[in-house]
Amino acid sequence: MDLTERPDLPFDVFSKACPSRGTLEHVTGRWGGLTLGALYEGSLRFNELRRRVDGVSEKMLSQTLHALERDGLVHREAQPTNPPRVDYELTALGRGVAERLLPLVHFVEGNMAEILAARERYDAMRASGGARGALG
């Protein structure tokens, strides 16, 4: 079956006007994917999540969480304590997305030696002027 043609689905991510593109971007972007993966491990507070997703700025994590919450993938729960406590966790929908995303993450991690070797070959070929494609 051609996975690009799914007449049984009302949305088509390959159509530029399809709203699923925004969600796909949130899920597959660097910070979205890492945030979903981190939250798959369990509920986390903002700073715990920021430490787990090494390298994300406070601003980017906040924007990412807002986008994922808006898409219904993350649940934010503010506790009425002093100081305030906010916990983030995946919704059922978010869990489903993370369960599909994590095998891709593990595949990439497991094949990094081959990927790094391919990068080295590519860079060496480009440096020697050997691979001039159409976009050159």
C-alpha positions as CSV (number, residue, x, y, z in Angstrom):
1,M,0.0,0.0,0.0
2,D,1.2,3.5,-0.9
3,L,1.4,5.3,2.4
4,T,1.2,8.7,0.7
5,E,-2.3,7.9,-0.6
6,R,-4.8,7.3,2.2
7,P,-8.3,8.0,0.9
8,D,-9.8,6.8,4.2
9,L,-8.3,9.8,6.1
10,P,-9.9,13.2,6.0
11,F,-6.6,15.0,6.3
12,D,-3.6,15.0,3.9
13,V,-0.3,16.1,5.3
14,F,1.0,16.5,1.8
15,S,-1.5,19.2,1.0
16,K,-0.1,22.6,1.9
17,A,-3.4,23.8,3.5
18,C,-3.7,20.7,5.8
19,P,-3.7,21.5,9.5
20,S,-1.9,18.3,10.2
21,R,1.3,19.8,8.9
22,G,1.6,22.1,11.9
23,T,1.2,19.2,14.3
24,L,3.7,17.1,12.4
25,E,6.1,20.0,12.6
26,H,5.6,20.2,16.4
27,V,6.1,16.5,16.8
28,T,9.1,16.0,14.5
29,G,10.9,19.3,15.3
30,R,14.0,18.8,17.5
31,W,12.5,20.2,20.7
32,G,9.0,18.7,20.2
33,G,10.4,15.2,19.6
34,L,12.8,15.3,22.5
35,T,10.1,16.7,24.8
36,L,7.6,14.0,23.9
37,G,10.4,11.4,24.4
38,A,11.3,12.8,27.8
39,L,7.7,12.9,28.9
40,Y,7.1,9.3,27.8
41,E,9.3,8.4,30.7
42,G,6.8,10.1,33.1
43,S,5.4,13.3,34.4
44,L,8.0,16.1,34.8
45,R,8.2,19.6,36.2
46,F,9.4,22.3,33.9
47,N,13.0,22.5,35.2
48,E,13.2,18.7,35.3
49,L,12.1,18.6,31.7
50,R,14.6,21.3,30.8
51,R,17.5,19.4,32.4
52,R,16.3,16.2,30.6
53,V,16.2,17.9,27.2
54,D,19.7,19.1,27.3
55,G,20.4,22.3,25.3
56,V,16.8,23.6,25.1
57,S,16.4,27.2,26.3
58,E,13.7,28.1,28.7
59,K,11.9,30.1,26.0
60,M,12.0,27.3,23.4
61,L,10.8,24.7,25.9
62,S,8.0,27.0,26.9
63,Q,7.0,27.5,23.3
64,T,7.3,23.8,22.6
65,L,5.1,22.8,25.6
66,H,2.5,25.4,24.6
67,A,2.3,24.0,21.0
68,L,2.1,20.4,22.2
69,E,-0.5,21.3,24.8
70,R,-2.6,23.1,22.1
71,D,-2.3,20.0,19.9
72,G,-3.7,17.9,22.8
73,L,-0.4,15.9,23.2
74,V,0.7,17.3,26.6
75,H,-1.3,18.0,29.7
76,R,-0.2,20.8,32.0
77,E,-1.3,20.7,35.6
78,A,-0.7,23.6,37.9
79,Q,-0.8,22.8,41.6
80,P,-2.2,25.5,43.9
81,T,0.9,25.4,46.2
82,N,3.4,28.0,47.3
83,P,5.6,28.1,45.3
84,P,3.4,27.1,42.4
85,R,4.1,23.6,41.0
86,V,3.4,22.8,37.4
87,D,3.7,19.2,36.1
88,Y,3.6,18.1,32.5
89,E,2.6,14.7,31.2
90,L,1.6,13.1,28.0
91,T,-2.1,12.7,27.1
92,A,-3.3,9.4,25.7
93,L,-2.9,11.0,22.2
94,G,0.6,12.2,23.1
95,R,1.6,8.7,24.3
96,G,0.4,7.3,21.0
97,V,2.6,9.8,19.2
98,A,5.6,9.1,21.4
99,E,5.2,5.4,21.0
100,R,5.6,5.8,17.3
101,L,8.4,8.4,17.5
102,L,10.7,6.6,19.9
103,P,11.4,3.7,17.5
104,L,12.6,6.2,15.0
105,V,14.8,7.8,17.7
106,H,16.2,4.4,18.7
107,F,16.8,3.5,15.0
108,V,18.8,6.7,14.4
109,E,20.8,6.2,17.7
110,G,21.5,2.6,16.7
111,N,22.8,3.6,13.3
112,M,24.9,6.6,14.1
113,A,28.2,4.9,13.3
114,E,26.9,4.4,9.7
115,I,25.4,7.9,9.5
116,L,28.7,9.5,10.8
117,A,30.7,7.5,8.2
118,A,28.3,8.6,5.5
119,R,28.8,12.3,6.6
120,E,32.5,11.9,6.5
121,R,32.4,10.4,3.0
122,Y,30.1,13.2,1.8
123,D,32.2,15.9,3.4
124,A,35.4,14.5,1.9
125,M,33.8,14.3,-1.5
126,R,32.5,17.8,-1.3
127,A,35.9,19.2,-0.1
128,S,37.6,17.6,-3.1
129,G,35.1,19.1,-5.5
130,G,33.8,15.7,-6.5
131,A,30.1,15.9,-6.0
132,R,28.6,18.8,-7.9
133,G,24.9,18.2,-8.1
134,A,22.2,20.2,-9.9
135,L,22.0,22.5,-6.9
136,G,25.8,22.5,-6.5
